[in-house]
Amino acid sequence: MNGRSALAEKTTGRSPQLAWWQQPRRWLLGGSVVLPVLALWGVNHLRQSQPNAAELQAIQDSERALERLLSVNPAGTAPAANSQPAAAPSTPARSPTDTSQARPDPRSAPSLAIPSSNQPAPALLIRVAIAREGSQASVGSQTESYLTREDGQILGTLPAGRSANVVASAGRLQLASWASGGPLWLQPSQGGAVLVNGQPYRGKLKLIAEGDRLIAVNYVDLEQYLVSVVGAEMPASWPIEALKAQAVAARSYAIAHMARPASAYFDLGSTTRWQAYNGINSEATRSAQAVQQTAGLLLSYRGGIVESLYAATYEIVAEAHGHLGASMSQHGARDLAEQGFDFTRILGNYYRGAQLARLSL
């Protein structure tokens, strides 16, 4: 998809409207949307029942870790209020080199302090909608997988490598010989990957029928999700500091949507309307390195989570996010990394006024 078509997709797509009492308060960081930590009401409020006690416990642990987010409260003037929904990140950075300099002058960019921690980043689960446009899909697993209902009852197993068609019709699911009036879960054994239309994804798969529409939601560890996103959004051959800046921006964007889910069923989608996520197919060794070296780090402003927007070039940034202000040019990040900027200064250049915060138990 080229930059223009991705831009059109993103700027026209909007999040579902919420009642006034559901609206999380938002601030601007030089234009970028900031979601207060209190907006984490959405995590507990919108998560639905799970297939069994172990799965429920894992997701509850994830939610508790997210609620204990440790953010830094920087000094400064409170930003102006924003009433517009935020645009999403733009097309992955594959377009020609960004020749324009970042605004303002990057030589004045601060280095953001990295919060110290003696604990590993907490394990968080993110819910990513990887299919939601049609009424059916092919699903399976690389290993033997268990098909369960919401109450944990095992309906049957799918053999390793075997796919089956699942169809949504009038709010019911039909998968091979099994039918259900509620959601179904596909859980691989032995750490295998689930398959959706032949594409492998880590984690588990939840299948939901919304009328005649099938929604396939990938429940996956946040850090594993980010390895795929960084690999899809930025070439793995780019400087590691640019990849690390991308990892932090993608983590902050993801957590903002975990705090303000797009739907009762999922936190965000997998297309460039959100940030690109292609499962295992877009993972790369250097992308994993960038995620590991920035584990748990995100952008914060006044105790809130920065919904860190970004796009391929400064031109797309200006057109897509100009009304919002701060946004990272991915090609600009690469250029700055080649000039010797580390990821803290790259982020400090594009998200001025923000600080780095760390997820903590």
N, C-alpha and C positions, 0 to 999 in steps of 0.2 A: 504494500500500500504506500502511495507517495505521500509527501508531507501535506499537500493541500487536501487530499481526500480524508486523511486522518484528522486534520485540523477541523474540517467540516463536521466529521462524526463527533468530535469531542465537544465542540462549542455548541452543538445543537442538543447533545444528550444532557439530561438533567436528572438529579436525584429525586426520588419520590417526595411529594409534598407531605409535611408533617403538621399536625395540629400545633397551635401556638405554644401549648404547654410542653410539646415534645421537642421544640426547636432548641438545640444547644446554642448557647451564646457563642458568637464568633468575633474575633478581632482580626485586624490586618497587621502584617509585619511587612512594612513597605509595600503593602498590597497583598502579600500572601496570607491565605486563610490560616488562622490559629484556632484550634479547638481546645477549650479548657479541659483539664483532667476530669472535672465534674461531668463532662459529656459522656463519660464512660457508663452512664446509666444505660446506654443502648446495648452494651454487651450483655448484661444480665436480663434486661427487659425483653430483648428480642430472641435470645437463644431458646430454642424449643427443646422438647424432651428428646432423650438420646436412646440408642438401641439397647443398652444394658448398663448395669451399675458401674462397671469398670470404665466404660466410655464416658458416662456422666461424670465420674470422679476426675478423669483426665481433663475434661473441658472445664469443670469447676476450678481445678487447680490452675489452669491457664488463665481463667478470668480473675482469680485472686491475685495472681502474679501481675497481671495487667493493671489492676486497681492499685497496686503498690508502686506504680510508676514513680520513680524519683526524678523530679525535674528541678532545674535551676531557675531562680527568679531573677532575671537581669534587671538592672535599673534602667530608667528611661521613661520618656513620655508615653502615656497610653496611646496606642494607635487608634485610628478612626474606625468606626463601625462599618461593617460590610453587610449589605442586604442581598447580594447576588450569590447564587450557587457558584462554587468554584469550578473552573475548567479542569480537566484531567491532564496528566502528562501527554505529550504529543508523540508522534511516531518515533520508533527507535532510531538511534543515531546512525544512520546509514547514508545520509545525504552528503553533498560535497562539503569541503572544509569551510568552517565558519571563519570568514576573514575579518569580521568586525570585532573590535575589542569589547569586552564586557563593560557594562556601565554600572557604577562609576569606575574610575580608574582602578584597575586591579592592584596597582602598586600600593594603594592605601588600604588594601584588604587586611582585616585583623586575622590572626590565628586563633581559632576557637579552642579554648582549654578543654582537654579531655578529662572528664570526671574520673577519679580513681575508684577502683572497686577491687575487693578481694573475693568476689563471688562470680561464678559464671552467669551468663545471661540466662534468665528464666525461660523455660520452654513454654511457648505460646502457640495455640492453634489458630490458624486463619481459615476462613471459609471462602473459597473462591469458586464462583460460578463458571464452569468450563463448557457448559452447553445449556442454552436456554432459549433458542430461537425456533426450534421445531418440535414435533410431537414424538420423535423417536431417535434412538441412538444405539450404537453397538457398544456393549460394555463387557469387560472381562478382567483377567488378572494374569500377571506373569507366573504366579504360583497358584496353587489351589486357593480358592476364596470362598468365604461363607456369605450367604445371602440371609439377612436377618430383617425382622420387622422392628418397629419402634420399641416394642416391649422386650426385645432381646431374643424372641423366639427364632430359632434357626429354621429356615424354610428348606434349605438345601445347600449344595456346594456346586461350584463351577470348577471343572478341571483346569489345571495349569495351561495357559495359552489358549484356552477355548473362549470365544466370545459368543454372546447371545444378544438378540435384539430386545430392547425395552421400549414399550409404547405407552404413551399417556393418552387416555381417552376418558372424557367426562369425569375427571378427578380420580381415576383409577389407573394403576400401573399393571402392565402385563409383561413379564419377563420370562421367556421360554414357557414352561408349563405353570409358572407361579403367578398369582394375581393378588393384588392388595389394594385396599381402599385408602391406605396411608403410605407414608414414605417407606422406602426400602434402603438397606445399607449393604454395601459390598465391601467386605473386609478381607484383604489378602493375608495369607499365612506367611510366616517366615520372612517378614519384611519385604515381600514382593511389591511390585507396582501395579496399580489399577490401570486398565486400558479403557479409553473412551475414544471411540471411532479410530481405534488402532494406535492412539498416541498414549505413551506411558506417563503416569503421574505417581508421585510418592503419596503416602498417606491412605486415607479411606475415601469412599465415595458414597454420598447420600443422593438418592433418586426421589424426586418429588413430582407429583402430577398436579399442575395448576390448570384445571379444566383440561383442554387438549394440548397443553404445553408441557413439555418435559424440561425439568430443571435438574441438572447434574452438578452437584456441589462437592468440590474436593476439600476435605478437611486435612490440612497439611501443616507441619511444623513451620513456624514463621521463617526461621533461618534457612530451612531447605527451600521454601518458597522464594526467598530473596536470591538464592544462588541462581535459580532459573530466570528471575526477573532481570538481574544484572546481566546475565548472558544474553537475554533477548533484547535488552535496551541499549547495550553498548558492546562493541566488538571486544573480545577477550584479548586481542593483541594490543589494545591501547594501554597507556601507562597505568601502572597499578594505582597511583594516587587518584587518577580520574575514576577508575573503577571503584575505589573506596568511597569517593564522594558520591558516586551513583548509588552505592550500597546504603549509605546513610540516608540519602534523599528518599530512596525507595522504601526503606524501613519506616521512616517518619510518615510517609504517605500512606503506607499500609496500616500503621497503627491508628492514624487519624480515621481511617475507614472502619477499623475494628471498633473504634469508639462511636462512630456514627455510621452504622451499617446501611448499605444501599437497600436492603430488603430484610424482611423477617427471616429469610432463608439463607442469605449470604452477605458477606461483608463488602465484596467488590467483585467485578468481573475480571475476565482474563484477557480482554482485547486492549488495543491502544486507546480506547475510550477511558480506560483506567491506567494500568501499566501492563506492558506485555508480559504474559506468563504462558510458556509453552511446555511446562513440565520438564521431564528429564531431558527432552530433546534440546533444550537451550542451556543446559548446565555446562560449565567449563571449569577446568582446574583453576585458572586465574580468577574467575568470577567467585568461586568458592573461597579462594584465598582472600579476596577483598571483603567478603562477608564475614569470614572468620576474624580478620584483623580489625574489624569495626563492630564486633559482636555486641549487641545491646545498645549501641549508640543511636540517638535520634536527635532531631532539632526541636528546641523548646523556646517558648517566649512567654514570660510572665506566668510560669506554671502551666502553660498550655502546650499542646502538641501542634507543631507547624505542619500543615498539609502542604508539603514541599513540592511545588509544581516544577516541572522541567519540560524541555522540548529539545529537538535535535540542534537547531541553530538559533542564533540571536534573532534573526529575522522572524522565525516562527514564534519564538518567545514573545517578541514585541507584538505580533499580530494576535496570537492566541491568548496571552496572559497580560497584555499591556494594561488592561483596565484593572488588573489585580496587583500589578507591581512585581515584586520579587519572584524570580523564576530562574532556574539554572539552564544555561545553554550547554548541551552535552559536548558539542564540538569545542565550545569555549573552554570547558573543563579540561578537555584533552590538551588544548593549546597551552593552558596555564600549567598543567602538569609537565609538559615538555619544556617549559621555562623554569622548572624547578619548584613550583608551588606544591606543597603537600595538601592532602585532602582537607585539613582544617582551614587552610587559607582559601582554598577553592570554595568551600562552603561559606566561609566568612565573606567572600567577595559577592556571592550571589544572594545570600540570605542575611543581609546586614541587620544587626540588632538581635539576631538569634544567638542562642548558646547551645552547646551540646549537652544533652542529658543522657542518663543511662537507665535502662530498665533494671530494676533491682527487686529481689524478693523481700 
